[in-house]
Amino acid sequence: MELTKITRSKSFEMTNGVGLKIWDKIGAEMSINPLDDPKQGYKTMDDLIEEVHKESYKEFSIVADNVPVPEVQVEKEPKAYSDTEQIDNCETVEELKGFEVYVSNKPVLKAAYFIKLAKLIKDGRE
């Protein structure tokens, strides 16, 4: 078997300054001689595609140069309690009764509700 042609294409996704994404696909094809190294030809085409991309999209140099985008630290809001945690945190039967309608169609929450209700009544926290 004789390899006579190598084809290479590469897709790029970029984001412009206002956050819009654009895509581009650049391809190259190369004929090779039997004495040429196919791996070197592939690498040469890959380098050529990268170079064409960088020249064509200079305004997207962060993406084109593969420079990592700095990580932005965002303050996370405190984790909201799950419904079962909120039910379990009730201190009185009256406070718990606020969940009565909400849990009526939710079997898991309904079970948690009645377990907590029994515990509060047992402890005398009506």
TORPA-4810 file (N, C-alpha, C, O; in nm, 3 decimals):
<nodes>
NODE_1_0.085_-0.118_0.000_0.000_0.000_0.000_0.089_0.124_0.000_0.189_0.131_0.073_M
NODE_2_0.053_0.220_-0.082_0.130_0.342_-0.093_0.044_0.461_-0.055_-0.065_0.480_-0.110_E
NODE_3_0.093_0.541_0.036_0.022_0.662_0.080_0.065_0.776_-0.011_0.183_0.807_-0.021_L
NODE_4_-0.034_0.839_-0.078_0.000_0.945_-0.173_-0.056_1.080_-0.134_-0.010_1.183_-0.184_T
NODE_5_-0.154_1.082_-0.047_-0.219_1.208_-0.013_-0.256_1.209_0.135_-0.297_1.108_0.190_K
NODE_6_-0.239_1.325_0.199_-0.279_1.344_0.340_-0.375_1.462_0.343_-0.350_1.566_0.282_I
NODE_7_-0.485_1.445_0.413_-0.583_1.552_0.430_-0.594_1.583_0.578_-0.599_1.493_0.662_T
NODE_8_-0.599_1.711_0.609_-0.610_1.753_0.750_-0.705_1.871_0.755_-0.691_1.966_0.678_R
NODE_9_-0.801_1.867_0.846_-0.888_1.982_0.869_-0.905_2.000_1.018_-0.889_1.907_1.097_S
NODE_10_-0.936_2.122_1.056_-0.947_2.154_1.197_-1.058_2.257_1.215_-1.066_2.353_1.138_K
NODE_11_-1.143_2.239_1.315_-1.250_2.333_1.344_-1.211_2.420_1.462_-1.144_2.374_1.555_S
NODE_12_-1.252_2.545_1.456_-1.222_2.639_1.563_-1.351_2.703_1.611_-1.436_2.741_1.530_F
NODE_13_-1.366_2.715_1.741_-1.477_2.789_1.801_-1.415_2.907_1.873_-1.324_2.891_1.954_E
NODE_14_-1.467_3.025_1.844_-1.411_3.146_1.903_-1.524_3.231_1.961_-1.639_3.219_1.920_M
NODE_15_-1.489_3.317_2.054_-1.584_3.411_2.111_-1.531_3.551_2.088_-1.416_3.580_2.120_T
NODE_16_-1.614_3.637_2.032_-1.568_3.774_2.009_-1.584_3.857_2.136_-1.625_3.805_2.239_N
NODE_17_-1.550_3.986_2.128_-1.551_4.074_2.244_-1.686_4.091_2.311_-1.692_4.125_2.429_G
NODE_18_-1.795_4.069_2.238_-1.928_4.083_2.298_-1.990_3.949_2.333_-2.108_3.942_2.366_V
NODE_19_-1.911_3.843_2.326_-1.959_3.713_2.371_-2.026_3.627_2.265_-2.077_3.520_2.296_G
NODE_20_-2.027_3.672_2.139_-2.087_3.591_2.034_-1.987_3.488_1.985_-1.868_3.517_1.970_L
NODE_21_-2.035_3.369_1.960_-1.946_3.262_1.914_-1.948_3.255_1.762_-2.051_3.274_1.698_K
NODE_22_-1.831_3.227_1.706_-1.822_3.199_1.564_-1.740_3.072_1.546_-1.657_3.038_1.630_I
NODE_23_-1.765_3.003_1.436_-1.696_2.879_1.409_-1.629_2.890_1.273_-1.679_2.958_1.184_W
NODE_24_-1.519_2.823_1.258_-1.449_2.819_1.131_-1.386_2.682_1.116_-1.346_2.620_1.215_D
NODE_25_-1.377_2.636_0.992_-1.312_2.509_0.965_-1.210_2.535_0.855_-1.244_2.586_0.748_K
NODE_26_-1.087_2.501_0.882_-0.978_2.521_0.787_-0.923_2.383_0.750_-0.900_2.300_0.838_I
NODE_27_-0.904_2.360_0.623_-0.854_2.230_0.578_-0.733_2.245_0.488_-0.712_2.351_0.428_G
NODE_28_-0.656_2.141_0.479_-0.540_2.138_0.391_-0.525_1.997_0.336_-0.562_1.898_0.400_A
NODE_29_-0.471_1.990_0.216_-0.447_1.860_0.153_-0.307_1.862_0.095_-0.263_1.963_0.040_E
NODE_30_-0.237_1.751_0.107_-0.099_1.747_0.063_-0.073_1.615_-0.009_-0.113_1.508_0.036_M
NODE_31_-0.005_1.625_-0.122_0.043_1.505_-0.190_0.182_1.475_-0.136_0.261_1.566_-0.115_S
NODE_32_0.211_1.349_-0.115_0.343_1.314_-0.062_0.410_1.212_-0.153_0.345_1.131_-0.220_I
NODE_33_0.540_1.218_-0.152_0.622_1.122_-0.227_0.643_0.998_-0.142_0.629_1.005_-0.019_N
NODE_34_0.674_0.886_-0.202_0.698_0.765_-0.123_0.809_0.779_-0.020_0.811_0.707_0.079_P
NODE_35_0.902_0.872_-0.043_1.015_0.889_0.050_0.981_0.985_0.165_1.054_0.992_0.264_L
NODE_36_0.870_1.060_0.153_0.832_1.156_0.257_0.776_1.083_0.380_0.718_0.976_0.369_D
NODE_37_0.796_1.145_0.496_0.742_1.091_0.621_0.598_1.141_0.638_0.579_1.262_0.654_D
NODE_38_0.497_1.053_0.635_0.358_1.098_0.649_0.331_1.172_0.780_0.254_1.268_0.782_P
NODE_39_0.395_1.130_0.889_0.374_1.197_1.017_0.426_1.340_1.013_0.363_1.431_1.069_K
NODE_40_0.538_1.361_0.947_0.593_1.496_0.935_0.503_1.581_0.847_0.482_1.699_0.874_Q
NODE_41_0.449_1.522_0.741_0.356_1.594_0.654_0.231_1.637_0.729_0.183_1.749_0.713_G
NODE_42_0.181_1.547_0.811_0.062_1.577_0.891_0.092_1.692_0.987_0.011_1.784_1.002_Y
NODE_43_0.207_1.687_1.052_0.248_1.793_1.146_0.263_1.926_1.073_0.222_2.030_1.124_K
NODE_44_0.323_1.922_0.954_0.341_2.044_0.875_0.206_2.106_0.841_0.189_2.228_0.851_T
NODE_45_0.110_2.023_0.800_-0.024_2.074_0.769_-0.091_2.130_0.893_-0.157_2.234_0.885_M
NODE_46_-0.075_2.064_1.007_-0.134_2.113_1.131_-0.078_2.250_1.166_-0.153_2.340_1.204_D
NODE_47_0.055_2.266_1.153_0.118_2.395_1.181_0.068_2.502_1.084_0.044_2.616_1.125_D
NODE_48_0.052_2.466_0.957_0.002_2.559_0.856_-0.140_2.604_0.888_-0.172_2.722_0.877_L
NODE_49_-0.225_2.511_0.928_-0.364_2.544_0.963_-0.367_2.638_1.082_-0.443_2.736_1.082_I
NODE_50_-0.287_2.611_1.184_-0.281_2.699_1.302_-0.235_2.839_1.263_-0.290_2.938_1.311_E
NODE_51_-0.134_2.847_1.176_-0.081_2.976_1.133_-0.187_3.055_1.055_-0.204_3.175_1.077_E
NODE_52_-0.257_2.989_0.964_-0.362_3.056_0.887_-0.472_3.104_0.980_-0.524_3.214_0.963_V
NODE_53_-0.508_3.023_1.076_-0.612_3.062_1.171_-0.571_3.186_1.249_-0.650_3.280_1.263_H
NODE_54_-0.449_3.188_1.300_-0.401_3.303_1.379_-0.398_3.430_1.294_-0.434_3.538_1.342_K
NODE_55_-0.356_3.418_1.169_-0.351_3.534_1.082_-0.491_3.583_1.044_-0.513_3.703_1.033_E
NODE_56_-0.583_3.491_1.025_-0.718_3.527_0.982_-0.801_3.586_1.094_-0.891_3.666_1.068_S
NODE_57_-0.773_3.548_1.217_-0.857_3.589_1.331_-0.773_3.653_1.440_-0.774_3.609_1.555_Y
NODE_58_-0.701_3.759_1.403_-0.616_3.826_1.501_-0.696_3.887_1.615_-0.647_3.895_1.727_K
NODE_59_-0.821_3.929_1.587_-0.903_3.988_1.694_-0.943_3.884_1.798_-0.990_3.919_1.906_E
NODE_60_-0.924_3.756_1.765_-0.954_3.649_1.859_-0.824_3.585_1.908_-0.815_3.464_1.925_F
NODE_61_-0.724_3.669_1.931_-0.591_3.618_1.960_-0.585_3.534_2.087_-0.500_3.446_2.098_S
NODE_62_-0.675_3.560_2.183_-0.674_3.479_2.306_-0.701_3.333_2.271_-0.634_3.242_2.319_I
NODE_63_-0.801_3.313_2.185_-0.834_3.177_2.145_-0.729_3.124_2.050_-0.685_3.009_2.063_V
NODE_64_-0.687_3.206_1.954_-0.592_3.161_1.853_-0.458_3.124_1.912_-0.393_3.030_1.866_A
NODE_65_-0.416_3.196_2.014_-0.286_3.167_2.076_-0.297_3.065_2.188_-0.198_3.035_2.255_D
NODE_66_-0.416_3.013_2.210_-0.440_2.915_2.315_-0.396_2.965_2.452_-0.351_2.887_2.536_N
NODE_67_-0.411_3.096_2.474_-0.380_3.153_2.605_-0.500_3.127_2.695_-0.613_3.160_2.658_V
NODE_68_-0.480_3.067_2.811_-0.596_3.038_2.896_-0.664_3.165_2.944_-0.599_3.264_2.979_P
NODE_69_-0.794_3.162_2.944_-0.873_3.274_2.993_-0.860_3.274_3.146_-0.876_3.170_3.209_V
NODE_70_-0.832_3.390_3.205_-0.815_3.392_3.351_-0.944_3.349_3.422_-1.054_3.383_3.381_P
NODE_71_-0.925_3.275_3.526_-1.040_3.227_3.603_-1.093_3.340_3.689_-1.017_3.407_3.760_E
NODE_72_-1.220_3.362_3.681_-1.283_3.470_3.757_-1.344_3.411_3.883_-1.417_3.312_3.878_V
NODE_73_-1.314_3.471_3.995_-1.370_3.426_4.121_-1.506_3.490_4.142_-1.518_3.613_4.147_Q
NODE_74_-1.606_3.409_4.153_-1.742_3.459_4.173_-1.789_3.411_4.309_-1.778_3.293_4.343_V
NODE_75_-1.842_3.504_4.386_-1.894_3.465_4.516_-2.020_3.383_4.496_-2.113_3.425_4.427_E
NODE_76_-2.021_3.268_4.555_-2.138_3.183_4.544_-2.236_3.217_4.655_-2.197_3.246_4.768_K
NODE_77_-2.362_3.212_4.620_-2.463_3.234_4.722_-2.463_3.113_4.815_-2.433_3.002_4.772_E
NODE_78_-2.495_3.135_4.940_-2.498_3.021_5.031_-2.597_2.916_4.981_-2.702_2.948_4.927_P
NODE_79_-2.561_2.793_5.002_-2.645_2.682_4.957_-2.781_2.687_5.027_-2.790_2.696_5.149_K
NODE_80_-2.882_2.680_4.946_-3.018_2.678_5.003_-3.042_2.541_5.064_-2.996_2.439_5.013_A
NODE_81_-3.114_2.540_5.172_-3.146_2.413_5.235_-3.243_2.336_5.147_-3.331_2.395_5.083_Y
NODE_82_-3.228_2.205_5.144_-3.324_2.123_5.070_-3.455_2.122_5.148_-3.461_2.160_5.265_S
NODE_83_-3.558_2.078_5.080_-3.690_2.075_5.145_-3.688_1.987_5.270_-3.746_2.023_5.373_D
NODE_84_-3.622_1.872_5.261_-3.619_1.784_5.379_-3.540_1.848_5.493_-3.576_1.830_5.610_T
NODE_85_-3.434_1.922_5.461_-3.359_1.990_5.566_-3.444_2.099_5.631_-3.438_2.118_5.753_E
NODE_86_-3.521_2.169_5.550_-3.607_2.273_5.606_-3.713_2.213_5.698_-3.743_2.267_5.804_Q
NODE_87_-3.769_2.101_5.655_-3.868_2.033_5.740_-3.802_1.988_5.869_-3.858_2.006_5.977_I
NODE_88_-3.685_1.930_5.859_-3.615_1.878_5.976_-3.571_1.990_6.071_-3.553_1.967_6.190_D
NODE_89_-3.553_2.111_6.019_-3.510_2.224_6.102_-3.624_2.293_6.175_-3.600_2.384_6.255_N
NODE_90_-3.747_2.252_6.151_-3.861_2.313_6.220_-3.852_2.285_6.370_-3.821_2.174_6.413_C
NODE_91_-3.880_2.388_6.450_-3.868_2.378_6.595_-4.003_2.350_6.663_-4.007_2.294_6.773_E
NODE_92_-4.111_2.388_6.598_-4.243_2.369_6.658_-4.339_2.308_6.556_-4.315_2.313_6.436_T
NODE_93_-4.449_2.251_6.607_-4.551_2.193_6.521_-4.612_2.303_6.434_-4.639_2.281_6.316_V
NODE_94_-4.632_2.420_6.492_-4.692_2.530_6.416_-4.603_2.569_6.298_-4.652_2.594_6.188_E
NODE_95_-4.474_2.575_6.320_-4.379_2.606_6.213_-4.383_2.496_6.105_-4.379_2.525_5.986_E
NODE_96_-4.390_2.372_6.148_-4.395_2.258_6.057_-4.521_2.259_5.972_-4.518_2.220_5.856_L
NODE_97_-4.633_2.303_6.030_-4.761_2.304_5.959_-4.756_2.392_5.835_-4.840_2.378_5.746_K
NODE_98_-4.661_2.483_5.827_-4.642_2.565_5.708_-4.608_2.481_5.585_-4.624_2.528_5.473_G
NODE_99_-4.561_2.360_5.605_-4.525_2.269_5.495_-4.637_2.174_5.457_-4.625_2.101_5.359_F
NODE_100_-4.745_2.173_5.532_-4.850_2.072_5.517_-4.904_2.065_5.373_-4.911_1.956_5.316_E
NODE_101_-4.942_2.175_5.316_-4.997_2.176_5.180_-4.887_2.144_5.078_-4.910_2.070_4.982_V
NODE_102_-4.768_2.199_5.099_-4.656_2.181_5.006_-4.619_2.034_4.990_-4.588_1.990_4.879_Y
NODE_103_-4.621_1.957_5.098_-4.577_1.817_5.093_-4.689_1.721_5.052_-4.663_1.602_5.032_V
NODE_104_-4.811_1.770_5.040_-4.926_1.680_5.018_-4.914_1.593_4.893_-4.964_1.480_4.894_S
NODE_105_-4.849_1.640_4.788_-4.835_1.559_4.666_-4.693_1.508_4.643_-4.658_1.466_4.533_N
NODE_106_-4.612_1.512_4.749_-4.474_1.468_4.738_-4.448_1.362_4.843_-4.422_1.395_4.959_K
NODE_107_-4.454_1.233_4.805_-4.446_1.124_4.903_-4.324_1.127_4.993_-4.335_1.100_5.113_P
NODE_108_-4.208_1.157_4.938_-4.086_1.157_5.021_-4.091_1.269_5.124_-4.060_1.248_5.241_V
NODE_109_-4.132_1.387_5.079_-4.143_1.499_5.173_-4.255_1.478_5.273_-4.245_1.519_5.389_L
NODE_110_-4.361_1.413_5.229_-4.473_1.384_5.319_-4.427_1.292_5.432_-4.465_1.310_5.548_K
NODE_111_-4.346_1.193_5.396_-4.292_1.102_5.499_-4.203_1.178_5.596_-4.212_1.159_5.717_A
NODE_112_-4.116_1.265_5.544_-4.029_1.345_5.630_-4.111_1.436_5.720_-4.078_1.456_5.837_A
NODE_113_-4.219_1.491_5.666_-4.309_1.578_5.741_-4.369_1.504_5.860_-4.367_1.554_5.972_Y
NODE_114_-4.423_1.383_5.835_-4.488_1.309_5.943_-4.389_1.255_6.045_-4.422_1.245_6.163_F
NODE_115_-4.270_1.222_6.002_-4.166_1.179_6.097_-4.131_1.296_6.190_-4.120_1.278_6.311_I
NODE_116_-4.113_1.415_6.132_-4.080_1.531_6.213_-4.197_1.570_6.303_-4.177_1.608_6.418_K
NODE_117_-4.319_1.559_6.251_-4.438_1.590_6.331_-4.445_1.499_6.453_-4.470_1.546_6.565_L
NODE_118_-4.423_1.369_6.433_-4.427_1.274_6.544_-4.318_1.307_6.646_-4.342_1.299_6.767_A
NODE_119_-4.201_1.343_6.598_-4.090_1.375_6.687_-4.121_1.501_6.770_-4.094_1.505_6.890_K
NODE_120_-4.178_1.603_6.706_-4.211_1.727_6.777_-4.321_1.704_6.881_-4.313_1.758_6.991_L
NODE_121_-4.422_1.625_6.847_-4.529_1.595_6.942_-4.476_1.514_7.058_-4.512_1.539_7.173_I
NODE_122_-4.389_1.418_7.030_-4.329_1.335_7.134_-4.247_1.420_7.231_-4.249_1.399_7.352_K
NODE_123_-4.175_1.518_7.175_-4.091_1.607_7.259_-4.171_1.719_7.325_-4.117_1.798_7.402_D
NODE_124_-4.301_1.726_7.292_-4.388_1.827_7.354_-4.366_1.967_7.300_-4.387_2.064_7.372_G
NODE_125_-4.326_1.979_7.177_-4.300_2.112_7.118_-4.416_2.151_7.026_-4.397_2.175_6.906_R
NODE_126_-4.532_2.157_7.083_-4.649_2.191_7.003_-4.658_2.335_6.997_-4.749_2.389_6.934_E
</nodes>
